[in-house]
């Protein structure tokens, strides 16, 4: 079992107008994609993402193929770096929502996650170690097609 890590940022009087300047310069180096590392071996790294209302996970970089599954529903705001700058997205998550991403070394994704709902928000995120980009992102919702 791997080391246990924890990173959370509480935002008071939120004006989530963009990612903090202090995080932007080093975001590509932050590979801590969850709030707690649950398990790691040579094949996978398993993270928990647990955000109480008003808590924000800092900017981090996804450079490996991975998937997440929502285990506690809620809503979140996210800033993601795109080719044209930062894009904000708001999304509602339900238990069982799952999404797979294939990135590889050539196309990492940088984003944060802020729980702007009234309930805790929780995911399990699994990174596939030693992987390269293989296909486009896919997703599924409970009872739905992928």
C-alpha positions as CSV (number, residue, x, y, z in Angstrom):
1,X,0.0,0.0,0.0
2,X,1.3,3.5,-0.8
3,X,1.7,6.6,1.2
4,X,-1.3,8.5,2.4
5,X,-1.4,12.1,1.4
6,X,-4.0,14.8,2.0
7,X,-4.5,18.2,0.2
8,X,-7.5,20.4,0.5
9,X,-8.0,24.2,0.3
10,X,-11.0,25.8,2.1
11,X,-12.3,28.8,0.3
12,X,-14.1,31.4,2.5
13,X,-16.2,34.1,0.9
14,X,-15.8,32.4,-2.4
15,X,-15.3,34.4,-5.5
16,X,-14.0,31.5,-7.7
17,X,-13.0,33.9,-10.5
18,X,-10.1,31.7,-11.7
19,X,-7.3,29.6,-10.4
20,X,-5.0,31.2,-7.9
21,X,-2.0,32.8,-9.5
22,X,0.3,31.1,-7.0
23,X,-0.8,27.7,-8.2
24,X,-0.8,28.3,-11.9
25,X,3.0,28.4,-12.4
26,X,3.6,25.0,-10.7
27,X,0.3,23.2,-11.6
28,X,2.0,21.0,-14.2
29,X,4.2,19.6,-11.5
30,X,1.4,18.7,-9.1
31,X,0.5,15.1,-9.8
32,X,-1.5,14.7,-6.6
33,X,-4.9,14.1,-8.3
34,X,-6.8,13.3,-5.1
35,X,-7.1,14.4,-1.5
36,X,-6.0,11.0,-0.1
37,X,-3.8,8.3,-1.7
38,X,-5.5,5.0,-0.8
39,X,-3.3,2.5,-2.6
40,X,-0.4,2.2,-5.0
41,X,1.4,-0.6,-6.7
42,X,3.3,-1.0,-10.0
43,X,0.0,-1.0,-12.0
44,X,-2.4,1.5,-10.4
45,X,-2.6,4.5,-8.0
46,X,-5.9,4.8,-6.2
47,X,-7.0,8.1,-4.9
48,X,-10.0,9.4,-2.9
49,X,-11.3,12.8,-3.7
50,X,-13.3,14.1,-0.7
51,X,-14.4,17.7,-0.7
52,X,-16.7,19.2,1.9
53,X,-18.9,22.1,0.8
54,X,-16.7,25.2,0.2
55,X,-13.5,23.1,-0.1
56,X,-11.3,23.2,-3.2
57,X,-8.8,20.7,-4.5
58,X,-5.9,22.7,-5.9
59,X,-4.7,22.8,-9.5
60,X,-3.2,19.4,-10.5
61,X,-2.0,17.7,-13.6
62,X,-3.3,14.4,-15.1
63,X,-0.6,12.9,-17.2
64,X,-1.7,9.2,-17.0
65,X,-4.7,7.4,-18.3
66,X,-7.2,7.3,-15.4
67,X,-10.9,7.0,-14.5
68,X,-13.0,8.3,-11.7
69,X,-16.3,7.1,-10.2
70,X,-18.6,9.3,-8.1
71,X,-19.3,7.7,-4.7
72,X,-21.1,10.7,-3.0
73,X,-23.1,13.1,-5.2
74,X,-22.9,16.8,-5.4
75,X,-22.0,19.8,-7.6
76,X,-18.7,21.3,-8.4
77,X,-17.0,24.1,-10.3
78,X,-13.8,23.4,-12.2
79,X,-11.2,25.5,-13.9
80,X,-9.4,23.7,-16.7
81,X,-6.5,24.8,-18.8
82,X,-7.3,24.7,-22.6
83,X,-5.4,25.7,-25.6
84,X,-7.0,29.2,-25.4
85,X,-6.7,29.7,-21.7
86,X,-8.7,28.8,-18.6
87,X,-12.3,27.5,-19.0
88,X,-14.8,27.2,-16.1
89,X,-17.3,24.4,-16.0
90,X,-20.0,23.6,-13.5
91,X,-21.3,20.0,-13.2
92,X,-23.6,17.9,-11.1
93,X,-22.5,14.4,-10.2
94,X,-24.6,11.4,-9.1
95,X,-23.4,8.2,-7.5
96,X,-22.0,5.8,-10.1
97,X,-21.1,8.5,-12.7
98,X,-17.9,7.3,-14.2
99,X,-15.5,8.8,-16.7
100,X,-12.3,7.4,-18.4
101,X,-9.6,9.6,-19.8
102,X,-6.6,8.6,-22.0
103,X,-3.9,11.3,-21.9
104,X,-0.4,9.9,-21.9
105,X,2.7,12.0,-21.6
106,X,2.0,14.3,-24.6
107,X,-1.3,15.8,-23.6
108,X,-1.6,16.3,-19.8
109,X,-4.7,18.1,-18.4
110,X,-4.5,20.7,-15.6
111,X,-7.6,21.5,-13.5
112,X,-8.9,22.2,-10.0
113,X,-12.2,21.1,-8.4
114,X,-14.3,23.2,-6.0
115,X,-17.3,21.8,-4.2
116,X,-19.9,24.6,-4.5
117,X,-22.8,22.4,-3.3
118,X,-24.3,21.9,0.1
119,X,-23.2,18.3,0.6
120,X,-19.9,16.5,0.6
121,X,-18.6,15.4,-2.8
122,X,-16.6,12.2,-3.1
123,X,-14.9,10.2,-5.9
124,X,-12.5,7.3,-6.3
125,X,-9.9,8.1,-9.0
126,X,-7.7,5.4,-10.4
127,X,-4.5,6.2,-12.4
128,X,-3.2,3.5,-14.7
129,X,0.6,3.6,-14.2
130,X,2.8,3.3,-17.3
131,X,0.0,4.1,-19.7
132,X,-0.1,6.2,-22.9
133,X,-2.9,7.8,-24.7
134,X,-5.1,5.1,-26.4
135,X,-8.6,6.6,-27.1
136,X,-10.9,9.5,-26.6
137,X,-12.4,10.2,-23.2
138,X,-15.6,8.2,-22.5
139,X,-18.2,8.4,-19.7
140,X,-21.2,6.6,-18.4
141,X,-24.0,7.4,-16.0
142,X,-25.8,4.8,-13.9
143,X,-28.1,2.8,-16.2
144,X,-26.8,4.7,-19.3
145,X,-24.7,3.9,-22.2
146,X,-21.0,4.7,-22.3
